[in-house]
Amino acid sequence: MDEVALVGPSSEGASKSRNINGARKMALKNIEAFVLTFTNPHTFGLALASSAPTALVQVIEMACIQEAGHLRCSGAEIGRFVTMLKNPSPVLKSCAAFALLQFTIPGSRHAVHHASLLQKAVALRTLRAAAAAATAPVEAKVFARIVLRNLEHYQVEASI
């Protein structure tokens, strides 16, 4: 798509480039708005300040999309979400952490499969970094903490 924007007179190329940048900004705003519909500043503040499981459970209850439990991702797809956690964009970090939360919610159909893929992708370091990053949005931090907790749940479950 970017390649097409470079063809033609310079004024036409500049116009196409502005359109692409505008579309990117609009897409990021829509992604951010979607993720924020599953958040509550008060609950997230409590979850961030506390390590109590009840605060994290409240976030899970707010953020859970039941239908997401039916999705089954490949290792490459999980890898892309892990890569998004490393992206400097706060919106993409929040989106990635939100998606990984959906895929690892205990009791969902493919959660064990997704937890296994995350462990194979060596995602724990990236998730820990996202959960602790000073510049990351609160949503990304809290969602990443919950995903880490969910992964610990599956490790304990597997060792029993």
MARBADO-865591 format. One line per 8 residues: number of its first residue (from 1); their letters; for each residue x, y, z of N, C-alpha, C. Coordinates in steps of 0.1 Angstrom, whole numbers, plus 5000, padded with zeros to 4 digits. Atoms other than C-alpha are relative to their C-alpha. Layout:
N
NUM> a> X:Y:Z:X:Y:Z:X:Y:Z ~ ...
REM end
This chain:
160
1> mdevalvg> 5008:4988:5000:5000:5000:5000:5009:5012:5000 ~ 4991:4989:4999:5028:5024:5009:5007:5002:4986 ~ 4993:5000:5013:5045:5015:4975:4991:5008:4990 ~ 5010:4993:5009:5014:5027:4956:5001:5015:5003 ~ 5000:4986:4997:5016:5060:4974:5012:5008:4995 ~ 4988:4994:5005:5050:5067:4960:5000:5002:4985 ~ 5001:4999:5015:5039:5064:4923:4992:5013:4997 ~ 5007:4989:5005:5028:5095:4904:5006:5013:5004
9> pssegask> 4994:4987:4997:5034:5132:4907:5002:5002:5015 ~ 4997:4999:4985:5048:5144:4941:4988:5005:5008 ~ 5012:4995:4992:5016:5163:4951:4990:4988:5002 ~ 5009:5012:4999:4996:5131:4944:5005:4990:5010 ~ 4994:5009:4990:5020:5110:4964:4999:5005:5014 ~ 5002:4994:4987:5019:5134:4993:4986:4999:5005 ~ 5014:5002:4996:4981:5133:4993:4997:4986:5004 ~ 5003:5014:4996:4981:5095:4994:5007:4997:5013
17> srningar> 4993:5002:4987:5007:5095:5022:4992:5006:5011 ~ 5008:4994:4990:4985:5119:5042:4987:4991:5003 ~ 5011:5008:4998:4955:5096:5036:5003:4987:5008 ~ 4996:5012:4993:4974:5065:5048:5003:5004:5015 ~ 4998:4996:4986:4986:5084:5079:4987:5003:5007 ~ 5014:4997:4994:4950:5096:5086:4993:4987:5003 ~ 5007:5013:4998:4937:5060:5082:5007:4993:5012 ~ 4993:5007:4989:4964:5047:5106:4995:5007:5013
25> kmalknie> 5004:4993:4988:4955:5074:5132:4985:4996:5004 ~ 5014:5003:4998:4918:5066:5128:4999:4985:5005 ~ 5000:5014:4995:4924:5028:5132:5005:4999:5014 ~ 4995:5000:4987:4945:5034:5163:4990:5005:5010 ~ 5011:4994:4991:4917:5056:5178:4989:4990:5002 ~ 5011:5010:4999:4891:5029:5171:5005:4988:5008 ~ 4995:5011:4992:4913:5002:5186:5000:5004:5015 ~ 4999:4995:4986:4919:5023:5217:4986:5001:5006
33> afvltftn> 5013:4999:4996:4882:5030:5220:4994:4987:5004 ~ 5005:5014:4997:4873:4993:5218:5006:4995:5013 ~ 4994:5006:4988:4898:4983:5245:4995:5008:5012 ~ 5005:4992:4989:4886:5012:5267:4986:4996:5004 ~ 5013:5004:4996:4851:4999:5266:4999:4989:5010 ~ 4999:5011:4991:4863:4970:5287:5008:5004:5013 ~ 4992:4996:4988:4880:4991:5314:4992:5009:5009 ~ 5005:4991:4990:4871:5011:5345:5012:5006:5007
41> phtfglal> 4988:4995:4994:4897:5035:5358:5002:4997:5015 ~ 5000:5004:4986:4888:5028:5394:5005:4986:5003 ~ 4997:5015:4999:4890:4990:5391:5015:4998:4995 ~ 4987:5001:5005:4922:4993:5371:5011:5006:5009 ~ 4991:4994:4990:4938:5016:5396:5002:4991:5012 ~ 4999:5009:4989:4930:4991:5424:5009:4988:4996 ~ 4992:5012:5005:4944:4962:5403:5014:5003:4998 ~ 4986:4996:5001:4976:4981:5396:5007:5002:5013
49> assaptal> 4994:4997:4987:4981:4991:5432:5001:4988:5009 ~ 5002:5012:4991:4972:4957:5447:5004:4987:4993 ~ 4997:5013:5005:4984:4922:5442:4990:4990:5004 ~ 5011:5009:4996:4952:4908:5456:4993:4994:4988 ~ 5006:5006:5011:4936:4883:5433:4986:5005:4997 ~ 5014:4995:5002:4901:4898:5438:5000:5012:4991 ~ 5000:4989:5009:4911:4930:5421:5002:4996:4985 ~ 4998:5005:5013:4924:4911:5391:4988:4992:4994
57> vqviemac> 5012:5007:5004:4893:4889:5390:4989:5010:4995 ~ 5009:4990:5005:4872:4920:5387:5003:5005:4986 ~ 4996:4995:5014:4892:4932:5357:4996:4989:4990 ~ 5003:5011:5009:4888:4897:5341:4985:5000:4997 ~ 5015:5000:5002:4850:4899:5346:4996:5011:4991 ~ 5003:4989:5009:4849:4933:5330:5004:4998:4986 ~ 4993:5001:5013:4872:4924:5301:4996:4988:4992 ~ 5003:5013:5007:4860:4889:5293:4990:5001:4988
65> iqeaghlr> 5008:5001:5012:4846:4884:5258:4997:4985:4999 ~ 5003:5014:5000:4829:4850:5260:5003:4993:4987 ~ 4998:5006:5013:4831:4843:5223:5015:4999:4996 ~ 4985:5001:5003:4869:4848:5223:5005:4987:5005 ~ 4996:5013:4995:4872:4816:5242:4999:4989:4989 ~ 5001:5010:5011:4863:4797:5210:5011:5002:4989 ~ 4989:4998:5010:4892:4812:5190:5012:4992:5004 ~ 4988:5008:4999:4923:4790:5185:5011:5006:4992
73> csgaeigr> 4989:4993:5007:4955:4809:5176:5011:4990:4997 ~ 4987:5007:5003:4986:4795:5159:5011:5006:5008 ~ 4989:4995:4994:5020:4800:5173:5004:5014:4994 ~ 4996:4988:5007:5027:4827:5147:4990:5012:5004 ~ 5010:4990:4996:4995:4846:5157:5003:5005:5014 ~ 4996:4996:4986:5005:4845:5194:5013:5008:5000 ~ 4987:4993:5001:5040:4856:5184:4998:5014:4996 ~ 5003:4986:5005:5025:4887:5166:4995:5008:5012
81> fvtmlknp> 5005:4992:4989:5007:4897:5198:5011:5003:5010 ~ 4988:4998:4992:5039:4892:5218:5009:5011:4995 ~ 4993:4989:5007:5057:4914:5193:4993:5014:5002 ~ 5007:4988:4998:5030:4940:5196:5002:5006:5014 ~ 4997:4995:4986:5037:4942:5234:5013:5008:5000 ~ 4987:4992:5001:5072:4955:5224:4999:5012:4992 ~ 5001:4989:5008:5059:4981:5201:4999:5013:5009 ~ 5001:4988:4992:5063:5017:5213:4986:5006:5001
89> spvlksca> 5013:4994:5000:5027:5025:5206:4992:4995:5012 ~ 5007:5004:4988:5007:5025:5239:4987:4993:4996 ~ 5013:5006:5005:4975:5016:5219:5003:4985:4996 ~ 4997:5014:5004:4991:4985:5204:5004:4991:5011 ~ 4997:5008:4988:5005:4974:5237:4988:4996:5008 ~ 5013:5003:4993:4971:4976:5253:4992:4990:4993 ~ 5007:5010:5009:4955:4958:5224:5005:4986:5001 ~ 4994:5013:4999:4980:4930:5225:4998:4993:5013
97> afallqft> 5003:5006:4986:4977:4925:5263:4986:4996:5001 ~ 5015:5003:4999:4939:4926:5260:4997:4987:4992 ~ 5002:5012:5007:4940:4899:5233:5006:4988:5007 ~ 4994:5011:4993:4964:4877:5252:4992:4996:5012 ~ 5009:5002:4989:4941:4881:5282:4988:4991:4996 ~ 5011:5008:5005:4912:4868:5262:5003:4986:4997 ~ 4996:5014:5004:4931:4838:5250:5005:4991:5012 ~ 4995:5007:4988:4943:4828:5285:4991:4999:5012
105> ipgsrhav> 5010:5000:4989:4912:4832:5306:4998:4986:5004 ~ 5002:5013:4995:4910:4801:5328:4985:4995:4997 ~ 5013:5006:5004:4882:4778:5316:4996:5002:4986 ~ 5003:4998:5014:4881:4791:5281:5005:4988:4992 ~ 4998:5012:5008:4881:4764:5254:5015:4997:4996 ~ 4986:5003:5005:4917:4768:5241:5010:5007:5009 ~ 4991:4992:4991:4933:4786:5271:5013:4992:5002 ~ 4988:5008:4997:4957:4757:5278:5009:5000:4988
113> hhasllqk> 4993:5000:5013:4967:4756:5241:5008:5014:4999 ~ 4994:4987:5002:4974:4794:5241:5011:5002:5011 ~ 4990:4999:4990:4993:4792:5274:5013:4993:4996 ~ 4989:5008:5005:5015:4765:5259:5007:5008:4989 ~ 4994:4992:5011:5021:4787:5228:5008:5012:5006 ~ 4994:4988:4994:5030:4817:5250:5013:4995:5007 ~ 4988:5005:4993:5055:4795:5270:5010:4996:4989 ~ 4991:5004:5011:5070:4782:5237:5006:5013:4994
121> avalrtlr> 4995:4987:5006:5073:4818:5224:5009:5008:5010 ~ 4992:4993:4989:5092:4827:5256:4995:5014:5002 ~ 5006:4987:4998:5068:4855:5262:5000:5005:5014 ~ 5000:4996:4987:5072:4856:5299:5008:5013:5003 ~ 4992:4988:4998:5100:4882:5298:4993:5012:4994 ~ 5007:4989:5006:5080:4904:5274:4988:5004:5008 ~ 5012:4997:4992:5049:4901:5295:5004:5007:5013 ~ 4995:4993:4988:5069:4910:5327:5004:5014:4997
129> aaaaaata> 4996:4986:5004:5084:4940:5309:4988:5009:4998 ~ 5012:4992:5002:5050:4952:5298:4993:5003:5013 ~ 5007:4998:4987:5035:4947:5333:5008:5010:5008 ~ 4992:4992:4992:5064:4967:5348:5004:5013:4994 ~ 4995:4988:5007:5070:4994:5322:4994:5013:5005 ~ 5005:4987:4995:5067:5029:5336:4992:5008:4990 ~ 5007:4992:5010:5056:5043:5303:4988:4993:4993 ~ 5011:5008:5006:5031:5016:5294:4986:5005:5006
137> pveakvfa> 5013:4996:4995:4994:5024:5297:4995:4991:5011 ~ 5005:5008:4989:4976:5012:5328:4993:4987:4995 ~ 5007:5012:5005:4955:4988:5307:5010:4989:4996 ~ 4989:5010:5004:4986:4971:5292:5006:4994:5012 ~ 4994:5006:4988:5001:4967:5326:4991:4990:5007 ~ 5009:5009:4992:4971:4952:5343:4997:4988:4992 ~ 5003:5012:5009:4962:4929:5313:5012:4991:5000 ~ 4988:5009:5000:4998:4917:5312:5002:4993:5013
145> rivlrnle> 4999:5007:4987:4998:4910:5349:4991:4988:5001 ~ 5010:5010:4999:4967:4890:5346:5004:4988:4991 ~ 4995:5011:5009:4981:4870:5316:5011:4992:5007 ~ 4989:5007:4993:5012:4862:5337:4994:4991:5011 ~ 5007:5008:4990:4989:4851:5365:4994:4988:4994 ~ 5006:5011:5007:4970:4829:5341:5010:4990:4996 ~ 4989:5009:5004:5002:4814:5328:5005:4992:5012 ~ 4996:5007:4988:5013:4806:5363:4989:4989:5004
153> hyqveasi> 5011:5010:4997:4979:4789:5369:5001:4988:4991 ~ 4999:5011:5009:4984:4767:5339:5013:4992:5003 ~ 4988:5007:4996:5020:4758:5350:4997:4991:5012 ~ 5003:5008:4988:5007:4747:5384:4991:4989:4996 ~ 5010:5010:5004:4978:4728:5368:5007:4989:4992 ~ 4993:5010:5008:5002:4710:5344:5009:4991:5009 ~ 4991:5008:4991:5025:4699:5373:4993:4991:5010 ~ 5007:5008:4991:4997:4684:5393:4997:4986:4995
REM end
